[in-house]
Amino acid sequence: MTLLRGDALSEAFDHGSTAYDRLVSASPGYHAHLRRSARRLGLPEEGRGLRVLDLGCGTGASTAALLAAAPRARITGVDASAGMLDRATAKSWPQGVDFVHLPVEELAGRLEAGSFDAVFAGYLFRNLTDPDEALDMLHGLLVPGGRLAVHEYTLGGSPVHRAVWSAVCSLIIQPAGRLTGDAGLYRHLRDSVTRFDTAPAFAQRLRRAGFADVRVLPLPGWQTGITHTFVGRTAAVPGVRA
């Protein structure tokens, strides 16, 4: 299967947005894992005015996780799918949370360097045509000493992880996608994970992009070895790569 990219992927998410919250809520640990990854950014709970970019925010599950970790932060959620953002904006949010309909590839031309103290990206990078270009762009958008957390499906090194993922997709995820009329989107989910980086390979991408103190942190439950949190930071000295 050819993976969905660009407008085709956005349109698939637009169509899938009506059932998306219901499906992910049925996945054990989905919201708890996002909250855990958000906490791993290490944002101060009383960090009033912290500027956080929630990249690939979808229907706002990651936005809610960030608010749980840093309730006083100013959060900008960005997503390429208008349908997903419609679901996000229909929810109740405190002052300081806003949403922008924009593909990742167009962010650099809209935002100034050093616009954010932290970036969170959930289930995003395996959907991008050029993950390295996106990481370079995010490095530039962060302040010196800024923090990045990526929450992503990245298989570990054991064949068991790949086998578990294949079984879950075949028995649960893809049948659910067929029931909601979103079979193509959930085939893409399966294949985008199996074709994407392993966890060690993605950590190397972060280091090549100039992020320091990169760590790969596991998540519990059936997702162990399948979903990881990656954290890193930019150099504390302006203009110096970490």
C-alpha positions in Angstrom: 0.0 0.0 0.0 1.1 3.6 -0.8 1.0 5.6 2.4 -1.4 8.6 2.6 0.4 11.9 2.5 -0.5 15.6 2.3 -4.0 16.5 1.3 -5.0 12.8 0.9 -4.1 12.1 4.6 -5.9 15.3 5.7 -9.0 14.3 3.9 -8.9 10.8 5.4 -8.6 12.4 8.9 -11.5 14.8 8.0 -13.7 11.8 7.3 -12.5 9.8 10.3 -12.9 12.7 12.7 -16.5 11.9 13.5 -15.6 8.5 15.1 -12.0 9.3 16.2 -12.6 10.3 19.8 -14.8 7.3 20.4 -12.3 4.8 18.9 -9.2 6.2 20.7 -11.1 6.3 24.0 -11.7 2.6 23.6 -7.9 2.0 23.3 -6.6 1.0 26.8 -4.2 3.7 28.1 -4.5 6.1 25.2 -5.3 9.3 27.2 -3.2 8.2 30.2 -0.2 7.7 27.9 -0.6 11.1 26.4 -0.7 12.7 29.8 2.4 10.7 30.8 4.3 12.0 27.7 3.1 15.6 28.4 4.5 15.3 32.0 7.8 14.1 30.6 8.3 17.6 29.0 9.0 18.6 32.6 7.1 21.9 32.4 6.6 23.7 35.7 3.0 23.4 36.8 2.8 27.0 37.7 4.5 28.1 34.5 2.2 31.0 33.7 2.8 32.3 30.2 4.8 29.3 28.9 4.3 29.0 25.2 3.7 25.5 24.1 3.2 24.2 20.5 0.9 21.2 20.3 1.8 19.9 16.8 -0.7 17.5 15.2 -3.2 18.2 18.0 -6.0 16.4 16.2 -9.3 16.5 18.2 -7.5 18.0 21.2 -6.5 14.9 23.3 -2.9 16.0 23.4 -4.0 19.6 24.2 -5.9 18.3 27.3 -2.9 16.2 28.3 -0.7 19.4 28.1 -3.2 21.3 30.2 -3.2 18.6 32.8 0.6 18.9 33.1 0.8 22.7 32.8 -2.6 24.3 33.4 -1.3 27.9 33.1 0.6 27.4 29.8 -0.4 29.2 26.6 -1.0 26.4 24.1 -1.3 26.6 20.3 -2.7 23.5 18.7 -1.9 23.0 15.0 -3.3 20.4 12.7 -3.7 19.9 8.9 -7.1 18.3 9.2 -10.0 20.8 9.3 -12.3 18.0 10.5 -10.2 17.1 13.4 -9.8 20.7 14.4 -13.6 21.2 14.2 -13.9 18.5 16.9 -11.2 20.2 19.0 -12.6 23.7 18.8 -16.1 22.4 19.7 -14.8 21.4 23.2 -14.5 23.8 26.1 -11.0 25.3 26.7 -9.6 27.8 29.1 -8.3 31.2 28.0 -4.9 30.8 26.5 -5.6 27.8 24.3 -6.0 28.4 20.5 -6.1 26.3 17.4 -4.7 26.8 13.9 -5.5 24.9 10.7 -2.1 24.6 9.1 0.1 21.8 7.6 3.4 21.3 9.5 5.3 22.1 6.3 3.9 25.7 6.4 4.7 26.5 10.0 8.2 28.0 9.3 6.8 30.7 7.1 4.2 31.7 9.7 6.1 31.8 13.0 9.2 33.5 14.2 12.3 31.8 15.5 12.1 31.2 19.2 8.3 31.4 19.4 7.9 28.5 21.8 9.3 27.3 25.1 8.2 23.7 24.4 6.8 21.6 21.6 4.7 18.4 21.9 4.1 16.2 18.9 1.7 13.3 19.2 1.4 10.6 16.6 2.7 13.0 13.9 6.2 12.2 12.6 5.5 8.9 10.8 2.8 10.8 8.8 5.3 13.4 7.4 7.0 13.3 4.1 10.2 14.7 5.5 10.6 14.2 9.3 14.1 15.6 9.3 13.0 18.9 7.8 10.2 19.1 10.4 12.7 18.5 13.2 15.0 21.2 11.9 12.1 23.6 11.7 11.0 22.8 15.3 14.5 23.3 16.6 14.4 26.8 15.2 11.0 27.6 16.7 12.2 26.7 20.2 13.9 29.2 22.5 17.4 28.3 23.7 17.0 25.5 26.2 13.5 24.8 24.8 12.0 21.3 25.3 10.6 18.8 22.8 8.5 15.7 23.5 7.4 13.4 20.7 4.8 10.7 21.5 4.9 8.2 18.7 4.4 4.7 17.5 8.0 3.5 17.0 8.6 -0.2 17.2 11.4 -1.5 19.5 14.1 -3.9 18.4 12.3 -7.1 19.2 10.3 -9.1 16.6 7.7 -9.5 19.3 6.8 -5.8 19.2 6.2 -6.0 15.4 4.1 -9.2 15.9 2.0 -7.6 18.6 1.4 -4.5 16.5 0.3 -6.7 13.5 -2.0 -8.8 15.6 -3.7 -5.7 17.2 -4.2 -4.1 13.8 -5.6 -7.3 12.2 -7.9 -8.2 15.1 -9.0 -4.8 16.5 -7.9 -1.6 14.7 -8.7 -2.4 11.1 -12.0 -4.1 11.8 -13.0 -1.0 13.8 -12.0 1.2 10.8 -14.1 -0.8 8.4 -17.1 -0.4 10.7 -16.8 3.4 10.7 -16.1 3.6 7.0 -12.5 4.6 7.5 -10.7 1.4 6.3 -8.1 3.4 4.3 -7.1 5.6 7.3 -6.6 2.6 9.6 -4.6 0.6 6.9 -2.4 3.7 6.8 -2.0 3.6 10.5 -0.9 0.0 10.4 1.6 0.5 7.5 2.9 3.9 8.6 4.1 2.3 11.8 5.7 -0.8 10.3 7.5 1.4 7.7 8.6 4.1 10.1 11.8 4.3 12.2 12.5 2.0 15.1 12.8 3.8 18.4 16.6 3.9 18.3 16.5 5.2 14.7 14.1 8.1 15.6 16.3 9.0 18.6 19.2 9.4 16.1 17.1 11.7 14.0 16.6 14.0 17.0 20.3 14.1 17.7 21.1 14.8 14.0 18.7 17.7 14.2 20.7 19.2 17.1 18.6 18.1 20.1 20.6 17.3 23.2 19.9 15.0 26.2 17.7 12.8 24.0 16.0 10.0 25.9 13.7 7.2 24.7 11.1 6.4 27.4 8.7 3.4 27.3 5.0 3.4 27.9 3.2 0.6 29.8 0.6 -1.9 28.8 0.3 -3.6 25.4 2.0 -0.6 23.8 5.3 -1.4 25.5 7.9 -1.6 22.8 5.4 -0.1 20.3 4.7 3.5 21.6 7.5 5.7 23.1 8.1 9.1 24.4 11.1 10.9 23.0 12.4 14.0 24.9 15.2 16.4 24.1 16.2 20.0 24.3 17.9 22.8 22.4 21.2 24.3 23.5 20.9 26.9 26.2 23.2 29.3 24.3 21.4 31.1 21.5 22.7 30.2 18.0 24.6 27.1 19.2 23.4 23.7 18.2 23.0 21.3 21.2 
